[in-house]
């Protein structure tokens, strides 16, 4: 696989998380009514939405900083990969206990489950690259190009 493709995915996921987080922080009521399915999960709570908006901003920072700083990539992408899949599993739990119908999983997939899967894959990729780099140091010019 191209070594730069995961960085592109991380950048896109980071920008998406930042956009979502900013929307949640700056206009929680508009976010609540604009995102399909959200109104069926419970009443509007501005404080709660802004808390989650902050988490999305932290995820965005972790993903984007990991792109820019390879030495921090494993830790930052792993942190993002803890929250996003946990969030996706919480959506599955809501269906399992009857809060939402099974159609919510399909509706949530592009914005909840897919980013969780991709971020977990990015964290695994970062771990594998870090292990490989320890075993097989790259020439100095390759290290500079990867940063």
N, C-alpha and C positions, 0 to 999 in steps of 0.2 A: 504494500500500500504506500502511496505517496506520503512522505513524512509531513507534508504541509496540509493535507486534507483535514486531519483532526483539528489543526489550528483554525482552519476556516470554519468548521462546525462549531468549535468553542466560541469563536468570535461572533458567529450568527446567534448562537444560543445566549451569549452574554448580552448582545444588543437587544434581543427579544425580551430577556428577563428585565433589563433596564427599562425598556419601554413600558412593560407591564407594571413594574414597580412604581415608576413615575406616575403613570395613570392612576394607580391605586392611591398614591400619596396625595396627588394634586386634586383629584376629582373622584373621591370614593363613591359618591352617589351615582355619578355617570358611569363609572366602571361597573358598579353593581347591576345597573339596568342594561348596560351594553353587552355584557358577556353572556352568551346563551347558557341557560340552565342555572345560573347563579341564584336567581330569585327563588328557585324551588328548593334551595338547600337551607333556607332559614331567613329570618328578618334582617333588614339592613342594619349594620353596626359599623359606624364610621371608624371607631377606635380599632376594632378588630381588622378591618380592611387596611387601615394604615399600618398596623403591626405587620401584616403579611406583605404589604408593599415594601416595608423596610427589609424583610427577609429576601424578597426578590432582588432588591438593590444589592444586598450582600452577595447573593448568588451571582449577580451580574459582575460585580467587582472581582469575585474569585475567578470566574471564568476568563474575564478579560485580562486580569493581572497574570493568570497562568499562561496566557498566550504570550504576553510581553516578557515574562520572567521565567524561563525554563527551570531554574533552580527551585522555584516555589510551586511548580505545576502540580506535583503529586499531592502535596498538602492542600492546596487550594481547590483543585478539582475534586479531590476526595471529600472535602467539606461540602461542596455543592452536591456531590453524589450521595451524601447522607440525607440532605433535606428533600431534594426533588423526588427521589423514589419513595421516601417516607410519606410525602404529600400525596403521591399517586396511590400508595397503598391505603391511605386514609380514604380516598375516593372509592376504592374497592370495598372497604369496610362499610361505608355509607350505603352501598348497594346491598351488601350482605345482610345488614340489619334492617333494611327496608326504608331508610331515609329517602333514598332515590331509587328509581327503577333501573333495570339493566341498560336501558337506552342511554343513561347518563354516561356509562363507560365508553360508549361509541362517541358520544358528543364530546366528552372530555379528552379523548385520545390525542388529538393534535396538539392541544395546549398543555396537557398535564402528563399523560403517560409517555408520549414520544420524547419530550425533552428529558424526562427522567431516565428513560432507556439510553438515550444518546449521551447524557452526562455520566451515567454509570460506565458506559463503554469508553468514554474519554478518560475517566479516572483509571480504568484498567489499562488502557493504552499508555498513560503516563507512568504507571507503576512498571509495566513491562519495559518501556524505554529507559527508565531510570536503572532498572536491574541490568539491562543489556549494556548501557553506557558504563556501568561499573566494571562489567566483565570485559568489555571491548572498547577501551577509550578511543574516541574519534580523533583524527588529526585536527590540529588547532584551527585550520581554515574551515573545517566542517562545523566545529563548535561555534565559531563566530557567525556563520551563515544561519545556523539553527536558532540563534538568539535574535 
